[in-house]
Amino acid sequence: MTYSDPHHDAAPGPAPRVDSKSTASLLSEALNHVSGLVRKEVDLARAETSRAVSRAGMGIALLVGAVILSLTALDVLAAAFVAWLAETGLGAGLSALIVAVVILVIAAILAKVGLNRIKAVSNAPKRSAESLRKDAAAVKGALND
């Protein structure tokens, strides 16, 4: 008696297909996974950016507070300097004038240095643009050779 198992018998005709999913469904699944990964990366970037902006906002608020307190301290120091000059025998008006002129000279120096730095920054993109044009021309020349 011969025993035959239909699953192990070699059936004539085409071999049965081994893969259960088509290439299109595998590609679709891969694209879905990539899309999900990109979405998660964007969400992570958004969360990190939000956290960074929050920290930066707090830092800016603290800096504003420090500037306000510094300005108040400078005002008190200027008043103290005026009082000291007045005690040396100069009049109160002349003492205040001397302190004001010294403060204005310091402010003018700071403004001049600041403006020079701003002007230097505004020229930077022009140099970069010119450098990019030269690079593009070099690449174009290399491709034409």
C-alpha positions in Angstrom: 0.0 0.0 0.0 1.4 3.3 -0.9 0.7 6.3 1.1 0.5 9.6 -0.8 0.5 13.0 0.8 -0.9 15.7 -1.5 1.3 18.3 0.0 4.5 16.4 -0.7 3.7 15.0 -4.1 5.3 16.6 -7.0 2.4 17.9 -9.0 2.8 18.4 -12.6 2.5 22.0 -13.9 3.8 25.3 -12.6 5.4 25.5 -9.2 3.3 27.3 -6.6 4.2 30.9 -5.8 6.3 31.0 -2.5 5.9 34.7 -1.7 2.6 35.6 -0.2 2.9 39.3 -0.9 3.2 41.0 -4.2 6.0 43.4 -5.0 3.6 46.3 -5.2 2.3 45.5 -1.7 5.8 45.2 -0.3 6.8 48.5 -2.0 3.6 50.1 -0.6 4.4 48.8 2.9 8.0 50.1 2.7 6.8 53.5 1.6 4.3 53.6 4.5 7.1 52.7 6.9 9.4 55.4 5.4 6.5 57.9 5.6 5.8 57.1 9.2 9.5 57.4 10.0 9.7 60.8 8.3 6.6 61.9 10.2 8.1 60.8 13.5 11.4 62.7 12.7 9.4 65.8 11.9 7.5 65.5 15.1 10.7 65.1 17.0 12.3 68.1 15.3 9.2 70.1 16.1 9.3 69.1 19.7 13.0 69.9 20.0 12.5 73.3 18.3 9.6 74.1 20.6 11.8 73.3 23.6 14.7 75.3 22.2 12.4 78.3 21.5 10.9 78.1 25.0 14.4 78.0 26.6 15.5 80.9 24.3 12.4 82.9 25.3 13.2 82.4 29.0 16.9 83.4 28.4 15.8 86.6 26.5 13.4 87.5 29.4 16.3 87.0 31.9 18.6 89.2 29.7 15.9 91.9 29.5 15.7 91.8 33.3 19.5 92.1 33.6 19.6 95.0 31.2 16.9 96.9 33.2 18.7 96.3 36.5 22.0 97.3 34.9 20.5 100.6 33.6 19.1 101.3 37.0 22.5 100.6 38.6 24.2 102.9 36.1 21.8 105.6 36.9 22.5 105.2 40.6 26.2 105.2 39.9 26.0 108.4 37.8 24.0 110.1 40.6 26.6 108.9 43.1 29.4 110.3 40.9 27.5 113.6 40.6 27.2 113.8 44.4 30.9 113.0 44.9 31.9 115.7 42.4 29.5 118.2 44.1 31.2 117.4 47.5 34.6 118.2 46.0 33.5 121.8 45.7 32.0 121.8 42.2 28.4 122.9 42.0 25.7 120.3 41.5 24.9 121.6 38.0 28.5 121.4 36.9 28.9 118.0 38.4 25.8 116.7 36.6 27.1 118.2 33.3 30.5 116.5 33.7 28.9 113.1 34.3 26.5 113.6 31.4 29.3 114.5 29.0 31.4 111.4 30.1 28.4 109.1 29.6 27.6 110.7 26.2 31.2 110.2 25.1 31.2 106.5 26.1 27.8 106.1 24.3 29.2 107.7 21.2 32.2 105.4 21.2 30.0 102.3 21.6 27.6 103.5 18.9 30.5 104.0 16.4 32.0 100.6 17.1 28.5 99.0 16.8 27.8 100.7 13.5 31.1 99.6 12.1 30.4 96.0 13.0 27.0 96.2 11.4 28.4 97.6 8.2 31.0 94.8 8.1 28.2 92.2 8.4 26.1 93.7 5.6 29.0 93.4 3.2 29.5 89.6 4.0 26.6 88.4 1.7 28.0 90.3 -1.2 31.4 88.6 -0.9 29.6 85.2 -0.5 27.5 85.8 -3.5 30.5 86.7 -5.6 32.4 83.6 -4.3 29.4 81.4 -5.3 29.3 83.0 -8.8 33.0 82.2 -9.2 32.5 78.6 -8.0 29.5 78.1 -10.3 31.6 79.4 -13.2 34.5 77.0 -12.3 32.1 74.1 -12.1 30.5 75.0 -15.4 33.9 75.3 -17.0 34.9 71.9 -15.7 31.7 70.3 -17.1 32.3 71.9 -20.5 35.8 70.5 -20.7 
